[in-house]
Amino acid sequence: MRVALASDHGGVNIRKEIASLMDELGIEYQDFGCDCEGSVDYPDYALPVAEKVASGEFDRGILICGTGIGMSIAANKVKGIRCALVHDTFSAKATRAHNDTNMLTMGERVIGPGLARDIAKIWLTEEFEGGRHATRVGKISEYEQK
């Protein structure tokens, strides 16, 4: 699995935690920044990462901003992306098992680094269940083709 990772200025600390987690898990990833203290625009990071996931260059993507909301909205504008904003472990498991999400967003101002690591670990290791869930995800993909 290859993961694209990015944040805006509001998610730098948790992004570094998630990079460390992926190092520990032996998951290949590329960090697309940002490494700044000043304000930046979240679409400038979310959209390129989402495009890399949608194109197949990366299998999944993780984005972090202050709340996770802006990154999630931006990523979901890219055709082929199923991005979930997650702030609890139950949703992390469900969004992979039932929705086959290929992108995850979290908010650094909403959750701490320990919970962010737990969420990311679950999301990175949980498998898609398929079955009735595949039918539902398929309907989303069909709609995108219109």
C-alpha positions as semicolon CSV with decimal commas, in nm:
position;residue;x (nm);y (nm);z (nm)
1;M;0,000;0,000;0,000
2;R;0,119;0,350;-0,088
3;V;-0,025;0,644;0,106
4;A;-0,016;1,015;0,021
5;L;-0,005;1,235;0,332
6;A;-0,057;1,611;0,364
7;S;-0,178;1,884;0,593
8;D;-0,227;2,255;0,598
9;H;-0,081;2,474;0,874
10;G;-0,350;2,356;1,116
11;G;-0,252;1,990;1,094
12;V;0,128;1,982;1,091
13;N;0,174;1,815;1,431
14;I;-0,070;1,530;1,374
15;R;0,065;1,481;1,021
16;K;0,407;1,416;1,175
17;E;0,249;1,166;1,419
18;I;0,082;0,981;1,132
19;A;0,410;0,973;0,937
20;S;0,579;0,820;1,242
21;L;0,300;0,562;1,272
22;M;0,338;0,461;0,907
23;D;0,713;0,425;0,960
24;E;0,642;0,192;1,254
25;L;0,390;-0,010;1,048
26;G;0,622;-0,031;0,749
27;I;0,371;0,145;0,522
28;E;0,515;0,327;0,223
29;Y;0,408;0,691;0,207
30;Q;0,500;1,027;0,065
31;D;0,459;1,345;0,268
32;F;0,334;1,639;0,060
33;G;0,361;1,899;0,339
34;C;0,304;2,163;0,448
35;D;0,607;2,248;0,657
36;C;0,511;2,602;0,739
37;E;0,397;2,803;1,036
38;G;0,204;3,063;0,839
39;S;-0,146;3,022;0,706
40;V;-0,189;2,831;0,380
41;D;-0,496;2,732;0,179
42;Y;-0,612;2,373;0,241
43;P;-0,730;2,312;-0,119
44;D;-0,369;2,361;-0,233
45;Y;-0,282;2,041;-0,043
46;A;-0,606;1,843;-0,048
47;L;-0,674;1,857;-0,421
48;P;-0,332;1,742;-0,548
49;V;-0,326;1,455;-0,298
50;A;-0,681;1,351;-0,391
51;E;-0,586;1,358;-0,760
52;K;-0,287;1,132;-0,689
53;V;-0,513;0,882;-0,511
54;A;-0,783;0,900;-0,779
55;S;-0,525;0,838;-1,054
56;G;-0,393;0,528;-0,876
57;E;-0,050;0,675;-0,812
58;F;-0,128;0,620;-0,442
59;D;-0,369;0,367;-0,293
60;R;-0,492;0,592;-0,013
61;G;-0,452;0,942;0,124
62;I;-0,459;1,102;0,467
63;L;-0,520;1,475;0,513
64;I;-0,513;1,682;0,830
65;C;-0,625;2,040;0,888
66;G;-0,765;2,225;1,188
67;T;-1,105;2,056;1,179
68;G;-1,070;1,813;0,889
69;I;-1,379;1,965;0,731
70;G;-1,216;2,178;0,461
71;M;-0,979;1,903;0,352
72;S;-1,268;1,654;0,335
73;I;-1,487;1,884;0,127
74;A;-1,203;1,956;-0,116
75;A;-1,094;1,592;-0,153
76;N;-1,449;1,475;-0,219
77;K;-1,471;1,707;-0,521
78;V;-1,225;1,480;-0,704
79;K;-1,395;1,207;-0,905
80;G;-1,322;0,864;-0,759
81;I;-1,251;0,985;-0,407
82;R;-1,442;0,858;-0,107
83;C;-1,301;1,068;0,175
84;A;-1,428;1,038;0,532
85;L;-1,383;1,288;0,812
86;V;-1,322;1,075;1,121
87;H;-1,272;1,165;1,487
88;D;-1,346;0,829;1,656
89;T;-1,226;0,471;1,621
90;F;-1,568;0,318;1,548
91;S;-1,612;0,541;1,242
92;A;-1,255;0,467;1,129
93;K;-1,335;0,096;1,117
94;A;-1,680;0,142;0,963
95;T;-1,568;0,378;0,688
96;R;-1,316;0,123;0,560
97;A;-1,529;-0,188;0,616
98;H;-1,853;-0,044;0,477
99;N;-1,759;0,250;0,252
100;D;-1,421;0,141;0,113
101;T;-1,292;0,494;0,170
102;N;-0,968;0,576;-0,003
103;M;-0,903;0,897;0,189
104;L;-0,918;0,997;0,553
105;T;-0,927;1,342;0,708
106;M;-0,887;1,443;1,071
107;G;-0,883;1,770;1,260
108;E;-0,586;1,856;1,481
109;R;-0,792;2,109;1,676
110;V;-1,056;1,841;1,741
111;I;-0,855;1,536;1,848
112;G;-0,516;1,475;2,004
113;P;-0,220;1,284;1,864
114;G;-0,292;0,957;2,048
115;L;-0,645;0,928;1,915
116;A;-0,530;1,036;1,567
117;R;-0,276;0,753;1,566
118;D;-0,542;0,502;1,677
119;I;-0,781;0,619;1,406
120;A;-0,515;0,609;1,136
121;K;-0,394;0,263;1,239
122;I;-0,746;0,121;1,224
123;W;-0,818;0,293;0,894
124;L;-0,491;0,175;0,738
125;T;-0,535;-0,189;0,845
126;E;-0,911;-0,246;0,814
127;E;-1,029;-0,435;0,504
128;F;-1,339;-0,360;0,295
129;E;-1,611;-0,617;0,364
130;G;-1,760;-0,610;0,014
131;G;-2,096;-0,786;-0,025
132;R;-2,393;-0,554;0,017
133;H;-2,148;-0,273;0,085
134;A;-1,988;-0,321;-0,258
135;T;-2,329;-0,271;-0,418
136;R;-2,371;0,057;-0,232
137;V;-2,023;0,183;-0,315
138;G;-2,085;0,078;-0,675
139;K;-2,391;0,302;-0,690
140;I;-2,172;0,598;-0,593
141;S;-1,920;0,510;-0,865
142;E;-2,200;0,476;-1,121
143;Y;-2,334;0,819;-1,028
144;E;-1,990;0,972;-1,076
145;Q;-1,988;0,843;-1,434
146;K;-2,290;1,057;-1,532
